[in-house]
Amino acid sequence: MSSSDLVLTILNVLAYAPLLALVYAAYWAFDIRHALTVRLFRNQAFGLGLFSLVFTLAALPSPQVGSNGILGSVPFQIGYILVTSAFWLGAIYFVDATALASRRSDPLLRDTLHWSKVRYVLWVFQVFNVSFILLGISLSAITGNASYANQIIQGNNGAFTSLPAVIANLAWAAAFGSMIMFLPIAIRSRNPGLRRHLKWLAGVPVALGVFVIVLIIVSSTPAETFLNNPAGNVLGNTLLYLAVGYCLYRSARALVPLNRISLSSSDQVPGNLA
C-alpha cells in the first residue's frame, strides 16, 4: 500500500469515527429506559435507541459502483440497501410514534399539522419507495444482474440518473423530511419532560438542514472543492455526526430529570446537612 493510499484509508476511517456518538446516544437511550416508570417515556427511550442504531448503520460508507473488492460486490450492495431500507421505514415509524405520543400526552389531544391524516399519505409513499427498491435488489439477486442494485446505489450517492436512483433519493427525502415534525410537536407539547426530549430531537432535522444548506451555498465555489476532497469530507462528516449524536444523546437524557435526581441525592448526604 502506497503512502497516499494509507493516508486516504486513515481519512476514511476518521470520517466515520464520529458515528460512535450515535452509538453512545443509543446506549444512553437503552440504559435510561430501565430507569423510567412511565410507559410513554419508556417507549420513547426504546424507540430513540433503535433509531440511533439504524441511523448509525445507514450512515456507514456507501458502496461505490464499479469499485473492486467487497465494496463492489452485489451481496454487499444488497446488504447495504436492506440496512438503508430499514432506516427509511424506521425514521417514519419513529416520527409517527413520537407525534402520536405527543398527542396522547396533550390534555386537548391537539392534532399537530393534521398528522393523523398526513401520516397515512407519508406511510403509503414510503412503503411504495421501499417496495420498489426491494423489488429491484431482489431482481439483482435472482438474475445476478447488478444493474438494478447499481442504480439504487447511485441514488444513495446523490445521482438522479435512473428511476431506481430517483426512488432512492425520494426515500431519503421522506425519511429526513418527516423529522421536521419534531419542531412543531416540541413547541406544542405541554409535558415538561417530553418537551425537553422533543426539543433536542428537533435539533436533528435542524443539523441536517444546516448541513444541506451549507452544501448548497458553497456549490460552485472554491469551498466545494475542499469539501469534496478527503480532508473536507472528514471535516463535514465529523461536524454532522457529532451534532446529530449530541442531539440524540441529550434527547435521551431529557426523558429523565437527571440533574434533579443528582441534586436530591446530594441533599441526603449527611455531610451536606449543616
VMD Tcl script that draws the C-alpha trace (Angstrom):
set ca {
  {0.00 0.00 0.00}
  {1.39 3.37 -1.04}
  {1.62 6.30 1.35}
  {-1.21 8.13 -0.46}
  {-3.48 5.08 -0.16}
  {-2.63 4.81 3.53}
  {-3.48 8.47 4.12}
  {-6.76 8.06 2.22}
  {-7.66 5.00 4.30}
  {-6.92 6.84 7.54}
  {-9.05 9.78 6.44}
  {-11.93 7.47 5.53}
  {-11.76 5.87 8.97}
  {-11.66 9.26 10.69}
  {-14.64 10.43 8.61}
  {-16.87 7.81 10.21}
  {-15.36 7.67 13.69}
  {-17.90 10.33 14.86}
  {-20.61 7.72 14.26}
  {-19.61 6.47 17.70}
  {-21.54 9.48 19.02}
  {-24.72 7.88 17.63}
  {-23.83 4.57 19.28}
  {-23.26 6.41 22.57}
  {-26.68 8.06 22.25}
  {-28.26 4.63 21.66}
  {-26.52 3.28 24.77}
  {-27.90 6.11 26.88}
  {-31.41 5.65 25.48}
  {-31.49 1.93 26.27}
  {-29.93 2.46 29.70}
  {-32.31 5.27 30.65}
  {-35.28 3.16 29.60}
  {-34.72 0.90 32.61}
  {-34.93 3.88 34.98}
  {-38.29 5.10 33.65}
  {-41.66 4.06 35.04}
  {-44.00 5.92 32.69}
  {-44.76 3.69 29.72}
  {-44.86 6.61 27.29}
  {-41.31 7.66 28.23}
  {-40.05 4.06 28.21}
  {-41.34 3.58 24.67}
  {-39.74 6.84 23.56}
  {-36.39 5.84 25.03}
  {-36.52 2.42 23.37}
  {-37.55 3.92 20.03}
  {-34.79 6.52 20.27}
  {-32.21 3.80 20.92}
  {-33.29 1.79 17.88}
  {-33.44 4.92 15.74}
  {-29.89 5.86 16.74}
  {-28.56 2.41 15.86}
  {-30.31 2.26 12.48}
  {-29.13 5.80 11.75}
  {-25.58 4.65 12.51}
  {-25.80 1.71 10.11}
  {-27.36 3.81 7.35}
  {-24.58 6.40 7.69}
  {-21.80 3.85 7.11}
  {-19.76 4.24 3.88}
  {-21.97 3.62 0.86}
  {-20.75 1.13 -1.77}
  {-19.36 2.73 -4.91}
  {-20.50 1.44 -8.28}
  {-17.57 -0.09 -10.17}
  {-15.33 -0.41 -7.12}
  {-13.29 -3.54 -6.53}
  {-13.42 -5.98 -3.65}
  {-16.25 -6.40 -1.18}
  {-17.48 -2.80 -1.56}
  {-18.34 -3.50 -5.20}
  {-19.91 -6.92 -4.72}
  {-23.63 -7.46 -5.28}
  {-24.18 -9.18 -1.88}
  {-22.62 -6.19 -0.08}
  {-24.70 -3.75 -2.11}
  {-27.86 -5.70 -1.30}
  {-26.98 -5.77 2.38}
  {-26.38 -2.04 2.42}
  {-29.69 -1.37 0.65}
  {-31.52 -3.55 3.18}
  {-29.99 -1.52 6.02}
  {-30.96 1.78 4.42}
  {-34.46 0.42 3.77}
  {-34.74 -0.29 7.49}
  {-33.72 3.32 8.15}
  {-36.20 4.71 5.59}
  {-39.09 2.91 7.27}
  {-37.67 3.25 10.80}
  {-37.43 7.02 10.54}
  {-41.10 7.28 9.53}
  {-42.10 4.91 12.31}
  {-40.18 6.82 14.99}
  {-41.57 10.18 13.87}
  {-45.08 8.73 13.71}
  {-44.81 7.13 17.16}
  {-43.39 10.35 18.63}
  {-46.14 12.51 17.13}
  {-48.85 10.17 18.40}
  {-47.23 10.01 21.84}
  {-47.13 13.79 22.00}
  {-50.82 13.96 21.11}
  {-51.78 11.41 23.78}
  {-49.90 13.44 26.39}
  {-51.76 16.63 25.39}
  {-54.87 17.28 27.53}
  {-56.56 18.81 24.47}
  {-55.48 15.97 22.15}
  {-54.43 18.50 19.51}
  {-53.57 17.11 16.11}
  {-50.37 18.96 15.15}
  {-50.35 19.84 11.44}
  {-53.14 17.29 10.90}
  {-50.64 14.49 11.43}
  {-53.39 11.90 11.96}
  {-54.21 12.30 8.23}
  {-50.77 13.18 6.85}
  {-49.24 10.06 8.38}
  {-51.23 7.77 6.08}
  {-50.06 9.60 2.97}
  {-46.46 9.52 4.18}
  {-46.62 5.82 5.05}
  {-48.08 4.88 1.64}
  {-45.46 6.99 -0.12}
  {-42.54 5.48 1.81}
  {-43.79 1.89 1.62}
  {-44.07 2.30 -2.16}
  {-40.50 3.62 -2.36}
  {-39.07 0.81 -0.25}
  {-41.12 -1.88 -2.03}
  {-39.87 -0.64 -5.42}
  {-36.27 -0.70 -4.20}
  {-36.57 -4.15 -2.58}
  {-38.08 -5.48 -5.81}
  {-35.08 -4.07 -7.70}
  {-32.47 -5.69 -5.47}
  {-34.45 -8.95 -5.50}
  {-34.17 -9.00 -9.27}
  {-30.43 -8.36 -8.99}
  {-30.07 -11.22 -6.52}
  {-32.16 -13.66 -8.59}
  {-30.75 -12.84 -12.01}
  {-27.20 -12.00 -10.92}
  {-27.51 -8.74 -12.87}
  {-26.07 -5.93 -10.75}
  {-27.57 -3.13 -12.85}
  {-30.62 -2.60 -10.59}
  {-28.53 -2.63 -7.42}
  {-26.01 -0.29 -9.06}
  {-28.71 2.21 -10.00}
  {-30.07 2.24 -6.45}
  {-26.55 2.68 -5.05}
  {-26.05 5.61 -7.44}
  {-29.20 7.16 -5.95}
  {-27.81 6.62 -2.46}
  {-24.79 8.63 -3.58}
  {-26.94 11.51 -4.82}
  {-27.40 10.67 -8.51}
  {-30.67 11.10 -10.42}
  {-29.58 9.14 -13.49}
  {-32.33 6.50 -13.47}
  {-35.74 5.73 -11.98}
  {-34.33 3.47 -9.21}
  {-31.87 6.25 -8.31}
  {-34.70 8.80 -8.16}
  {-36.78 6.47 -5.97}
  {-33.83 6.03 -3.60}
  {-33.47 9.80 -3.29}
  {-37.21 10.14 -2.62}
  {-36.93 7.55 0.16}
  {-34.11 9.55 1.80}
  {-36.10 12.78 1.38}
  {-39.21 11.28 3.01}
  {-37.19 9.87 5.92}
  {-35.33 13.10 6.69}
  {-38.26 15.35 5.76}
  {-40.58 13.60 8.21}
  {-38.25 14.63 11.06}
  {-39.38 18.23 10.58}
  {-42.43 17.17 12.62}
  {-40.23 17.22 15.72}
  {-40.22 21.03 15.58}
  {-43.98 21.77 15.83}
  {-44.74 18.96 18.27}
  {-41.93 20.19 20.53}
  {-43.47 23.67 20.50}
  {-46.98 22.41 21.28}
  {-46.10 19.79 23.88}
  {-47.34 20.56 27.39}
  {-45.47 17.80 29.21}
  {-42.19 19.34 30.52}
  {-40.14 16.15 30.23}
  {-41.50 15.27 26.82}
  {-40.99 18.85 25.65}
  {-37.29 18.79 26.55}
  {-36.98 15.43 24.81}
  {-38.69 16.75 21.67}
  {-36.68 19.97 21.61}
  {-33.44 18.02 21.40}
  {-34.97 15.69 18.82}
  {-35.81 18.78 16.77}
  {-32.09 19.52 16.71}
  {-31.60 16.50 14.41}
  {-33.51 17.92 11.40}
  {-32.00 21.34 12.13}
  {-28.47 19.91 11.97}
  {-29.28 18.02 8.77}
  {-30.92 21.11 7.27}
  {-27.93 23.33 8.08}
  {-25.63 20.74 6.52}
  {-27.65 20.67 3.28}
  {-27.92 24.47 3.17}
  {-24.16 24.83 3.57}
  {-23.60 22.38 0.70}
  {-25.97 24.40 -1.48}
  {-24.35 27.71 -0.56}
  {-20.81 26.52 -1.29}
  {-21.85 24.88 -4.56}
  {-19.71 26.07 -7.49}
  {-17.31 27.85 -5.12}
  {-13.72 27.02 -4.08}
  {-15.13 25.71 -0.79}
  {-16.95 22.96 -2.69}
  {-13.63 21.64 -3.95}
  {-12.33 21.47 -0.39}
  {-15.45 19.67 0.92}
  {-15.22 17.13 -1.89}
  {-11.63 16.13 -1.11}
  {-10.87 13.57 1.65}
  {-9.90 16.13 4.29}
  {-13.01 18.22 3.66}
  {-15.15 15.10 3.73}
  {-13.72 14.20 7.13}
  {-14.50 17.67 8.47}
  {-18.06 17.70 7.10}
  {-18.92 14.21 8.35}
  {-17.35 14.85 11.74}
  {-19.36 18.02 12.37}
  {-22.61 16.48 11.12}
  {-22.44 13.20 13.03}
  {-21.23 14.84 16.22}
  {-24.11 17.32 16.08}
  {-26.72 14.62 15.39}
  {-25.24 12.29 18.01}
  {-25.19 15.04 20.63}
  {-28.83 15.95 19.95}
  {-29.90 12.30 20.26}
  {-27.86 11.88 23.44}
  {-29.39 14.98 25.06}
  {-32.82 13.88 23.88}
  {-32.40 10.57 25.69}
  {-31.21 12.29 28.87}
  {-34.13 14.72 28.75}
  {-36.57 11.86 29.34}
  {-35.46 11.66 32.97}
  {-34.62 14.64 35.24}
  {-31.07 13.50 35.95}
  {-29.96 16.85 37.37}
  {-32.80 16.90 39.85}
  {-32.10 13.32 40.88}
  {-28.43 14.14 41.45}
  {-29.36 17.22 43.48}
  {-31.82 15.29 45.61}
  {-29.25 12.56 46.26}
  {-26.59 15.07 47.32}
  {-29.01 16.76 49.69}
  {-29.42 13.48 51.53}
  {-25.68 13.05 52.16}
  {-25.02 13.56 55.90}
  {-22.10 15.85 55.17}
  {-24.41 18.29 53.43}
  {-26.78 18.53 56.38}
  {-25.32 21.52 58.10}
}
mol new
graphics top color blue
foreach p $ca { graphics top sphere $p radius 0.5 }
foreach p [lrange $ca 0 end-1] q [lrange $ca 1 end] { graphics top cylinder $p $q radius 0.2 }
display resetview
